[in-house]
Amino acid sequence: MGGGVRWQVTPLVYSFGVAAHPFRAFVVDPVARHAGAIELYGSPEWACCASTDATSWIARVGTRLYLPIIGRGESLSASIGGSYFRAGDEDGVAGELGAYVLYGVFGLTLTIEPTLRRREVIGALAIRYF
């Protein structure tokens, strides 16, 4: 059990939940993302508790699908995604599930990385500032 921090850069989003400007780059308003969208992202992160010979830094690129659940995603939305990660000399793939409330400001995510020693499952509280 440990802590960590993850940042995200989103260079491209296609929002199928809004009619105006479905393609967005770098700046994505919450309604466009949580009303239904697919995004491409890059993410550096620091995740505690790497084994003694490994780094705690992880770099990943991935894609994520957002689906509205309640109120066009403003009250509740969900996500499913996949990513490729690199941590020191280890690399692999990961899967992710998430749920978000209050226009996507707060969420819970679960990332599963079977090959990343001592960090096979990462649960996170997501707080986004737009």
Residue pairs with C-beta under 8 A, 6 or more apart in sequence:
1 49
2 47
2 48
2 49
3 48
4 45
4 46
4 47
4 48
4 56
4 122
4 124
5 45
5 46
6 43
6 44
6 45
6 46
6 47
6 124
7 43
7 44
7 45
8 41
8 42
8 43
9 26
9 41
9 42
9 43
10 26
10 28
10 39
10 40
10 41
11 25
11 26
11 40
11 41
11 42
12 23
12 24
12 25
12 39
12 40
13 23
13 24
13 25
13 28
13 32
13 33
13 37
13 38
13 39
13 40
14 22
14 23
14 37
14 38
14 39
15 21
15 22
15 23
15 24
15 28
15 32
15 33
15 35
15 36
15 37
16 22
16 36
16 37
16 38
17 31
17 32
17 34
17 35
17 36
17 37
17 68
17 72
17 73
18 31
18 32
18 35
21 32
24 32
28 37
28 39
28 130
29 130
30 74
30 103
30 104
30 105
30 128
30 130
31 72
31 73
31 74
31 103
33 39
33 66
33 73
33 104
34 66
34 68
34 72
34 73
34 74
34 77
34 100
34 103
34 104
35 68
35 72
35 73
35 74
36 66
36 67
36 68
36 73
37 65
37 66
38 63
38 64
38 65
38 66
39 63
39 64
39 66
40 61
40 62
40 63
41 61
41 62
41 63
41 64
42 59
42 60
42 61
43 59
43 60
43 61
43 62
43 83
44 57
44 58
44 59
45 57
45 58
45 59
45 60
46 56
46 57
46 58
47 56
47 58
47 119
47 122
48 56
49 56
49 118
49 119
50 56
50 87
50 88
50 117
50 118
50 119
51 117
51 118
54 87
54 88
54 90
54 117
55 87
55 88
57 87
57 88
58 85
58 86
58 87
58 116
58 119
59 85
59 86
59 87
60 83
60 84
60 85
60 86
60 94
61 83
61 84
62 81
62 82
62 83
62 84
62 94
62 96
63 81
63 82
63 83
64 79
64 80
64 81
64 96
64 98
65 79
65 80
65 81
66 73
66 77
66 78
66 79
67 73
67 77
67 78
67 79
67 80
68 74
68 76
68 77
69 75
69 76
69 77
69 78
70 76
73 100
73 104
74 103
75 101
75 102
76 99
76 100
76 101
77 99
77 100
77 104
78 97
78 98
78 99
78 100
79 96
79 97
79 98
79 99
79 100
79 109
80 95
80 96
80 97
80 98
81 95
81 96
81 98
82 93
82 94
82 95
82 96
83 93
83 94
83 96
84 91
84 92
84 93
84 94
85 91
85 92
85 93
85 94
85 113
85 116
87 116
90 115
90 116
90 117
92 113
92 114
92 115
92 116
93 113
94 111
94 112
94 113
94 116
95 111
95 112
96 109
96 110
96 111
96 112
97 109
97 110
98 107
98 108
98 109
98 110
98 126
99 107
99 108
100 106
100 107
100 126
101 107
104 128
105 127
105 128
105 129
105 130
106 125
106 126
106 127
107 125
107 126
107 128
108 123
108 124
108 125
108 126
109 123
109 124
109 126
110 121
110 122
110 123
110 124
111 121
111 122
111 123
111 124
112 120
112 121
113 119
113 120
113 121
113 122
114 120
